[in-house]
C-alpha cells in the first residue's frame, strides 16, 4: 500500500515544513491554555483563602 507512494523533494520539503509549523503551533496553543488555567486556579485559591491567610501573605510580600 505505502510502497507505491513517491514523494518529490518539494513534496517532502512541504511535508516537513508543515510538520514543524503544526508542532510549533500546537506547543504555543497548549502553553497558552495551560497559562490561562494556572491563572484561573490561582485566582480561585486566593479568593477562597481566609482573611488571616490573606493578611499573612500580604505581610510576607511587604517584607520582600
GIWOUR-V295963 format. One line per field, one symbol per residue. ss: DSSP state (H for helix, E for strand, - for the rest). phi: phi as a letter, one per 40 degrees, with the letter a starting at -180 (. if undefined). psi: psi as a letter, one per 40 degrees, with the letter a starting at -180 (. if undefined). Layout:
BEGIN
ss: ???
phi: ???
psi: ???
END
This chain:
BEGIN
ss: -HHH----HHHHHHHHHHHHHHHHHHHHHHHHHHHHHHHHHHHHHHHH--HHHHHHHHHHHHH-
phi: .ccccbccdccccccccccccccccccccccccccccccccccccccccccccccccccccccc
psi: dedehhhidddddddddddddddddddddddddddddddddddddddeiiddddddddddddd.
END
